[in-house]
Amino acid sequence: MSQILMKLYLELSLVVPKEVKTLRDLDNEDRIKELAADRDRLAGEVARKDTALSDLCVAIHAIRGDLGTRYPALSEAWTRAQAAMAQPVPPAQGEAPADAKSEVLDDGFGNQWDAKCPDCGGRMEIVRPGKVQCSACDMKGGEA
C-alpha cells in the first residue's frame, strides 16, 4: 500500500509542476495554492501510512519470533509443514539428481542454511524460525 501511495505521490510531483506553470500563465494563484496543499497533504498521508506499515511489519516479525517459546505445538506444526515443503522433488527421467551441497534451507524469515550437516553429512532440518538441527547427529546450528 505504501508503495502505491509513494508512486501516486511521485506521479503527482511530476504532473503538478507542469500544471502549476500552466496556471501561472493563466494567473490563477488560488488553484496553484490548492494543488500545492494537495501535494503536501498526500506527502503527509504517504508518510503516516508508511510509518503504520513499518510498525505492523515489526509487530508481525515479533509475533513470528514468539512461536517457538509461547506456542510450542504451533511451532512444531510449522516445522513439520516446512519439512514437508522442503522435501526434494524426485528428478524427471534422464535428469541428474541435484547436488546436496547446493541445497539451501530457508525458514521464511530471511535465514538460510546449508541443507547438508557439516559434521556428519546428514540432512539439516528447520526446528523453529532461526534454528536448524541435523536429523542424524542432532548437531545444532544457526541460531538467529
Secondary structure, 3 states (H helix, E strand, C coil): CHHHHHHHHHHHHHHHHHHHHHHHHHCCHHHHHHHHHHHHHHHHHHHHHHHHHHHHHHHHHHHHHCHHHHCHHHHHHHHHHHHHHHCCCCCCCCCCCCCHHHCEEECCCCCEEECECCCCCCEEEEEECCEEEECCCCCEECCC
